[in-house]
Amino acid sequence: MQNRKLKIGIVVGEVSGDTLGAKLIRRFREQGIDAEFEGIGGPQMIAEGFKSYYPMDILSVMGIVEVLKDIKKLFAVRDGLVATWTEHPVDVFIGIDAPDFNLRLSKSLKQKNLPIKTVQYVSPSVWAWRQGRVHGIKASIDLVLCLFPFEKVFFKKWDVPAAFVGHPLASQLPLKNPIVEAKQELGLVTDQKHIALLPGSRRGEIERLGPLVLDAAQIISQQHPEYTFLIPAINDARKQQIESLLAQYPESLKSKVKLMENTDTESKIGRQVMNASDIVALASGTATLEAMLLHRPMVTFYKLNWLTYHVVKFLIKIQYYSLPNIIAGKKVIEELIQRDATPERLATEICKLIDIEAAKIQSMQHLTMHKQLLSSNSEDPVEAILNILQ
């Protein structure tokens, strides 16, 4: 298989997937494997020579109601990729995260009886909810690449081929992480206290959660005027959207809020802002893992469309929503979901972490989990992918 150039299809739907995809492409090249990559990718993957047929943002849709609005467009993208790879097959298709789209794409490729191996990189949360999906995964996926060891254990019970490849951030982010240096990197005053506000990176998330974090910031600013708020914007569109929201608030708050715009292809401004902040308040998602691995005290929150939420809550099989709590198997950070996600509750929970002792305890718990993720035995994702090709 390695005597000719491999053709690898990859599809990602958001920034975190773009980061994983770019690292995977580099890993193939570092091992001297001649390969070309195509599908749907973001700026980091494109910078590595990836050929993207559609913009990554086309898949950045969350929630049942929200997906229904764009269902025709999503089907057209899926059918377009199937048509391309039917005429010019790739050796392996790797869906990175975006499971609702990528698992359906893998199923479509299998139904065509194409000579294409299928990989899902980042396990869908079948261990958390909608466990019946594992049967579909078993039928359409040749290999699941898992970021956490408990995921491989779950798939083993269902006889689904899986490899624990570790979370790249666990080894990438250092165990010692001075906040002063992080503030200096962003040109911030080092003795100024900062609270990071991350309402999400998608347009819909900022629509739903932007007012929540700004209302909470207004409450905190009145109680603790010594704090400044940092909000990252991954691109100019998101920056303009946040600025438009912020324009509705009084000057007393606007003067305390600093928008931090992304300036490089790695889209790492969110991580930089969290790293430079004394406290982090963020939308529940993969960013909670980043905040944990940065050892920053945090509060997480989320709100879905009311119909989406009422459907989802009956399907959830786990006690917690955020990765730090799931990994720990107990409540390490506060989760404010749906009705609990009010400006008053968010402000209260953030203010609790202004207590240095409470913040220190949480940070130490994050460090312990970081060490646990590093100590587990992981496999090389490239080697695992090559094994199914051979």
Wavefront OBJ file of the C-alpha trace (Angstrom):
o trace
v 0.000 0.000 0.000
v 2.893 2.347 0.707
v 4.548 1.727 -2.712
v 2.134 4.183 -4.355
v 0.673 7.503 -3.355
v -2.213 7.073 -0.952
v -5.369 9.060 -1.582
v -7.034 10.059 1.677
v -10.424 11.726 2.064
v -11.040 13.782 5.193
v -14.108 15.752 6.305
v -14.135 18.172 9.235
v -16.843 20.571 10.379
v -15.266 22.935 12.885
v -12.026 24.449 14.175
v -11.133 21.589 16.541
v -11.522 19.085 13.682
v -9.393 21.290 11.425
v -6.664 21.216 14.083
v -6.802 17.405 14.348
v -6.855 17.065 10.563
v -3.797 19.284 10.091
v -1.877 17.326 12.739
v -2.845 14.021 11.115
v -1.674 15.214 7.684
v 1.649 16.306 9.207
v 1.959 12.951 10.980
v 1.588 11.055 7.693
v 4.310 13.215 6.129
v 6.644 12.923 9.143
v 6.503 9.139 8.699
v 7.494 9.463 5.048
v 4.130 8.282 3.699
v 3.363 9.610 0.234
v -0.257 10.752 0.336
v -2.621 13.391 -0.999
v -5.588 14.687 0.996
v -8.982 15.988 -0.126
v -12.555 16.513 1.106
v -13.722 19.275 3.442
v -11.158 21.097 5.562
v -10.409 24.392 7.229
v -7.534 26.882 6.935
v -5.058 24.786 8.933
v -5.551 21.734 6.706
v -5.513 23.838 3.531
v -2.179 25.314 4.676
v -0.859 21.709 4.698
v -1.810 21.271 1.024
v -5.295 19.845 1.618
v -7.802 20.184 -1.266
v -11.176 21.314 0.136
v -14.221 20.913 -2.109
v -16.543 22.882 0.211
v -16.011 25.491 2.957
v -15.736 23.934 6.425
v -18.457 26.250 7.815
v -21.066 24.474 5.693
v -21.144 21.685 8.308
v -21.122 23.951 11.379
v -24.750 23.329 12.315
v -25.859 22.092 15.747
v -29.210 20.983 17.135
v -32.107 19.054 15.631
v -34.156 22.101 14.639
v -31.115 23.916 13.263
v -30.050 20.916 11.136
v -33.557 20.540 9.686
v -33.339 24.079 8.289
v -30.180 23.173 6.330
v -30.951 19.519 5.567
v -31.146 19.923 1.761
v -27.798 21.699 1.657
v -26.170 19.020 3.846
v -27.567 16.209 1.677
v -26.253 17.966 -1.433
v -22.757 18.175 0.083
v -22.840 14.496 1.100
v -24.063 13.408 -2.352
v -21.407 15.588 -4.001
v -18.618 13.874 -2.057
v -20.051 10.405 -2.754
v -20.210 11.220 -6.485
v -16.616 12.506 -6.497
v -15.288 9.450 -4.662
v -17.358 7.033 -6.745
v -15.658 8.348 -9.869
v -12.238 8.804 -8.261
v -12.146 6.658 -5.075
v -9.934 7.515 -2.131
v -8.177 4.663 -0.290
v -9.605 5.675 3.044
v -12.205 8.156 4.224
v -11.550 9.728 7.640
v -14.447 11.591 9.209
v -13.092 13.849 11.919
v -15.770 14.570 14.526
v -19.040 15.946 12.941
v -20.537 12.445 13.495
v -24.069 13.165 12.249
v -22.668 14.082 8.851
v -19.623 11.814 8.679
v -21.332 8.597 9.783
v -24.008 9.097 7.126
v -21.305 9.761 4.544
v -19.474 6.562 5.565
v -22.744 4.616 5.291
v -23.356 6.018 1.796
v -19.848 5.025 0.702
v -20.337 1.480 2.062
v -23.688 1.166 0.251
v -21.901 1.948 -3.027
v -19.585 -1.043 -2.384
v -16.612 1.185 -3.068
v -13.080 -0.039 -2.199
v -12.844 2.636 0.506
v -11.978 1.957 4.147
v -13.823 4.193 6.602
v -12.469 5.718 9.804
v -14.200 7.888 12.392
v -11.615 10.028 14.204
v -13.091 11.237 17.501
v -15.658 8.822 18.832
v -19.280 9.907 18.603
v -20.725 10.265 22.108
v -22.557 6.925 21.881
v -21.394 6.148 25.414
v -23.332 9.246 26.525
v -26.557 9.189 24.526
v -28.342 7.410 21.662
v -26.372 4.213 22.297
v -28.319 2.458 19.550
v -26.075 4.298 17.062
v -23.308 1.820 17.860
v -24.971 -0.726 15.514
v -24.780 1.746 12.627
v -21.154 2.510 13.482
v -20.318 -1.199 13.470
v -21.906 -1.578 10.010
v -20.334 1.463 8.331
v -17.022 2.157 10.111
v -13.871 0.023 9.798
v -12.061 1.787 12.653
v -12.863 4.300 15.395
v -9.970 6.443 16.627
v -10.735 7.336 20.260
v -9.384 10.312 22.191
v -10.092 8.833 25.629
v -9.370 5.345 27.012
v -12.929 4.841 28.332
v -14.211 5.109 24.737
v -12.134 2.148 23.513
v -13.445 0.095 26.439
v -17.013 0.958 25.399
v -16.486 -0.064 21.745
v -14.766 -3.298 22.755
v -18.009 -4.377 24.457
v -19.783 -3.978 21.103
v -17.011 -5.616 19.003
v -16.325 -2.391 17.102
v -12.663 -2.026 15.993
v -11.231 0.911 17.940
v -7.853 2.382 18.842
v -7.129 4.775 21.692
v -4.838 7.348 20.082
v -4.844 9.845 22.942
v -5.902 13.437 22.844
v -3.218 15.474 21.041
v -3.741 18.395 23.406
v -2.777 16.319 26.457
v 0.795 15.962 25.188
v 0.891 19.301 23.395
v -0.008 21.462 26.389
v 2.612 21.626 29.181
v 2.031 20.513 32.758
v 3.524 23.804 33.945
v 1.730 26.778 32.475
v 2.497 30.214 33.994
v -0.324 32.698 33.473
v 2.034 35.704 33.401
v 3.710 34.473 30.207
v 0.296 33.820 28.634
v -0.817 37.389 29.387
v 2.428 38.744 27.916
v 1.902 36.705 24.725
v -1.364 38.580 24.120
v 0.091 41.933 25.116
v -2.038 42.153 28.267
v -1.117 43.918 31.512
v 0.211 41.075 33.656
v -1.153 42.319 36.990
v -4.643 42.926 35.522
v -7.284 40.288 36.394
v -9.050 38.784 33.372
v -12.162 36.670 32.899
v -12.460 34.811 29.572
v -15.945 34.663 28.052
v -16.362 32.066 25.288
v -19.942 31.862 23.972
v -18.851 29.497 21.162
v -17.329 29.752 17.697
v -20.475 29.270 15.592
v -22.852 32.014 14.506
v -25.861 30.312 16.138
v -24.032 29.835 19.427
v -23.109 33.497 19.645
v -26.730 34.441 18.882
v -27.967 32.258 21.771
v -25.125 32.595 24.255
v -23.580 36.005 23.531
v -26.255 37.938 25.466
v -25.927 35.453 28.352
v -22.196 36.087 28.863
v -22.481 39.852 28.352
v -25.361 40.137 30.828
v -23.330 38.104 33.337
v -20.297 40.321 32.705
v -22.393 43.395 33.479
v -23.388 41.897 36.864
v -19.796 40.891 37.703
v -18.420 44.272 36.638
v -20.594 46.002 39.209
v -19.427 43.671 42.002
v -15.778 43.318 40.938
v -14.766 46.365 38.873
v -11.117 45.240 38.994
v -11.801 42.526 36.375
v -11.530 42.911 32.585
v -13.337 40.544 30.196
v -11.723 38.880 27.162
v -13.808 37.494 24.294
v -12.056 35.642 21.427
v -13.292 35.948 17.828
v -12.057 33.212 15.491
v -12.679 35.305 12.365
v -13.885 38.710 11.197
v -17.507 37.550 10.812
v -17.671 36.421 14.446
v -15.925 39.627 15.563
v -18.522 41.781 13.807
v -21.307 39.673 15.310
v -19.958 40.131 18.852
v -19.354 43.841 18.274
v -22.962 44.207 17.140
v -24.156 42.563 20.383
v -21.796 44.614 22.526
v -23.045 47.858 20.950
v -26.340 47.344 22.792
v -24.632 47.603 26.207
v -23.641 50.715 28.219
v -20.196 52.246 27.867
v -19.374 51.138 31.431
v -19.350 47.529 30.227
v -17.936 48.127 26.747
v -14.845 49.724 28.316
v -14.261 46.509 30.312
v -14.611 44.088 27.365
v -11.689 43.390 25.042
v -12.320 41.502 21.790
v -9.357 39.332 20.823
v -9.274 38.563 17.100
v -7.567 35.523 15.638
v -4.377 36.455 13.771
v -3.002 33.137 12.489
v -4.072 30.083 10.481
v -4.171 27.833 13.567
v -7.300 29.541 14.939
v -5.914 29.277 18.469
v -7.128 32.603 19.844
v -9.680 30.852 22.074
v -6.949 28.833 23.741
v -4.694 31.882 24.088
v -7.481 33.862 25.740
v -8.307 31.040 28.178
v -4.623 30.621 28.984
v -4.232 34.339 29.751
v -7.351 34.493 31.956
v -7.675 33.973 35.687
v -11.175 32.489 35.265
v -12.863 30.975 32.198
v -16.608 30.880 31.425
v -17.279 28.899 28.267
v -19.879 27.078 26.219
v -19.866 23.347 26.868
v -17.895 21.504 24.197
v -14.342 20.538 23.285
v -13.041 23.861 24.627
v -13.759 22.650 28.173
v -11.043 20.041 27.667
v -8.616 22.767 26.553
v -9.412 24.847 29.638
v -8.878 21.746 31.803
v -5.503 21.008 30.180
v -4.532 24.661 30.697
v -5.456 24.136 34.385
v -7.660 27.231 34.436
v -10.657 27.387 36.812
v -13.870 27.429 34.815
v -17.655 27.409 34.614
v -19.421 25.899 31.610
v -22.879 26.591 30.196
v -25.080 25.759 27.234
v -28.519 26.461 25.772
v -30.123 24.653 22.849
v -33.275 25.409 20.951
v -36.059 24.427 23.432
v -37.358 21.602 21.198
v -33.880 20.196 20.582
v -33.209 20.213 24.329
v -36.426 18.415 25.270
v -35.710 15.690 22.710
v -32.057 15.334 23.739
v -32.579 15.198 27.510
v -34.545 11.934 27.212
v -31.682 10.321 25.283
v -28.808 11.250 27.618
v -27.243 8.242 29.377
v -24.654 10.043 31.508
v -24.779 12.256 34.570
v -22.581 15.096 33.295
v -22.318 17.139 30.091
v -18.757 18.540 30.193
v -15.610 16.546 29.441
v -13.771 17.429 32.691
v -16.679 16.028 34.720
v -17.060 12.972 32.464
v -13.336 12.172 32.650
v -13.288 12.668 36.436
v -16.507 10.733 36.922
v -17.635 13.423 39.353
v -18.543 17.109 39.439
v -15.304 19.080 39.125
v -16.683 22.138 37.337
v -20.100 23.797 37.466
v -22.405 23.078 34.510
v -25.244 25.502 33.767
v -27.505 23.911 31.182
v -30.692 25.340 29.607
v -32.859 26.871 32.396
v -29.884 27.055 34.746
v -27.936 29.096 32.185
v -29.078 32.528 33.363
v -26.905 35.654 33.654
v -27.447 35.678 37.429
v -26.390 32.028 37.921
v -23.424 32.408 35.580
v -22.255 35.562 37.370
v -22.637 33.842 40.765
v -20.593 30.785 39.718
v -17.851 32.934 38.166
v -17.676 35.032 41.337
v -17.215 31.860 43.414
v -13.970 31.259 41.513
v -12.721 34.732 42.396
v -12.077 33.030 45.750
v -8.407 32.048 45.305
v -8.728 28.855 47.347
v -11.695 27.569 45.306
v -9.881 28.362 42.054
v -6.696 26.641 43.259
v -8.556 23.439 44.227
v -10.169 23.229 40.791
v -6.859 23.912 39.008
v -5.161 21.091 40.951
v -7.942 18.691 39.918
v -7.371 19.699 36.284
v -3.637 18.988 36.632
v -4.349 15.532 38.075
v -6.610 14.636 35.115
v -4.009 15.996 32.675
v -1.429 13.601 34.149
v -3.892 10.700 33.909
v -4.451 11.315 30.188
v -0.689 11.366 29.621
v -0.062 8.159 31.559
v -2.443 5.992 29.508
v -0.966 3.820 26.739
v -1.986 5.197 23.348
v -1.533 4.025 19.749
v -0.253 5.920 16.706
v -3.271 7.005 14.572
v -1.316 6.702 11.301
v -0.231 3.149 12.148
v -3.812 2.222 13.091
v -5.106 3.600 9.774
v -2.400 1.834 7.739
v -3.222 -1.456 9.494
v -6.797 -1.458 8.158
v -5.535 -0.620 4.673
v -3.202 -3.617 4.699
l 1 2 3 4 5 6 7 8 9 10 11 12 13 14 15 16 17 18 19 20 21 22 23 24 25 26 27 28 29 30 31 32 33 34 35 36 37 38 39 40 41 42 43 44 45 46 47 48 49 50 51 52 53 54 55 56 57 58 59 60 61 62 63 64 65 66 67 68 69 70 71 72 73 74 75 76 77 78 79 80 81 82 83 84 85 86 87 88 89 90 91 92 93 94 95 96 97 98 99 100 101 102 103 104 105 106 107 108 109 110 111 112 113 114 115 116 117 118 119 120 121 122 123 124 125 126 127 128 129 130 131 132 133 134 135 136 137 138 139 140 141 142 143 144 145 146 147 148 149 150 151 152 153 154 155 156 157 158 159 160 161 162 163 164 165 166 167 168 169 170 171 172 173 174 175 176 177 178 179 180 181 182 183 184 185 186 187 188 189 190 191 192 193 194 195 196 197 198 199 200 201 202 203 204 205 206 207 208 209 210 211 212 213 214 215 216 217 218 219 220 221 222 223 224 225 226 227 228 229 230 231 232 233 234 235 236 237 238 239 240 241 242 243 244 245 246 247 248 249 250 251 252 253 254 255 256 257 258 259 260 261 262 263 264 265 266 267 268 269 270 271 272 273 274 275 276 277 278 279 280 281 282 283 284 285 286 287 288 289 290 291 292 293 294 295 296 297 298 299 300 301 302 303 304 305 306 307 308 309 310 311 312 313 314 315 316 317 318 319 320 321 322 323 324 325 326 327 328 329 330 331 332 333 334 335 336 337 338 339 340 341 342 343 344 345 346 347 348 349 350 351 352 353 354 355 356 357 358 359 360 361 362 363 364 365 366 367 368 369 370 371 372 373 374 375 376 377 378 379 380 381 382 383 384 385 386 387 388 389 390
